[in-house]
């Protein structure tokens, strides 16, 4: 895979991890001041986003032919 496409996937993965971390921390109540704070749904979604982000960074999707 060309380096430029790998960089794009790395950015997408990093954004997913960052957003997932915010969602997780809000969901468990460490970030307050939002309707998402203390809601278990957002903690679960945060973990899912983090896992997906890490997977995208480690093994980006291969192009289809």
C-alpha positions in Angstrom: 0.0 0.0 0.0 1.4 3.5 -0.9 2.7 5.5 2.0 0.1 8.3 1.4 -2.8 5.8 1.9 -1.1 4.4 5.0 -0.9 8.0 6.5 -4.6 8.6 5.8 -5.5 5.3 7.6 -3.2 6.2 10.5 -4.9 9.6 10.8 -8.4 8.0 10.7 -7.3 5.4 13.3 -5.8 8.1 15.6 -9.0 10.2 15.4 -11.1 7.1 16.2 -8.9 6.4 19.3 -9.0 10.0 20.4 -12.8 10.3 20.0 -13.3 6.9 21.7 -11.2 8.0 24.6 -13.3 11.1 25.1 -16.5 9.0 24.9 -15.2 6.5 27.3 -14.2 9.1 29.9 -17.5 10.9 29.5 -19.4 7.6 29.8 -17.7 6.6 33.0 -18.2 10.1 34.4 -14.6 11.5 34.4 -15.5 14.3 31.9 -18.5 16.2 33.2 -20.7 18.9 31.8 -22.4 16.9 29.0 -25.5 14.9 28.5 -23.1 12.0 27.7 -21.6 12.1 31.2 -22.2 9.1 33.3 -24.1 7.2 30.5 -22.9 3.7 30.1 -23.8 3.6 26.4 -21.1 6.2 25.7 -18.5 4.2 27.7 -19.3 1.1 25.6 -19.2 3.1 22.3 -15.9 4.6 23.4 -14.3 1.2 23.9 -15.6 0.1 20.5 -14.2 3.2 18.8 -10.8 2.7 20.5 -10.6 -0.9 19.4 -11.6 0.0 15.8 -9.1 2.8 15.7 -6.3 0.5 17.0 -7.2 -2.1 14.4 -7.2 0.5 11.6 -3.7 1.6 12.7 -2.3 -1.9 13.0 -3.9 -3.4 9.9 -5.4 -0.9 7.5 -8.1 -2.3 5.1 -6.7 -3.7 1.9 -7.9 -2.2 -1.4 -10.5 -4.2 -3.3 -9.8 -5.3 -6.9 
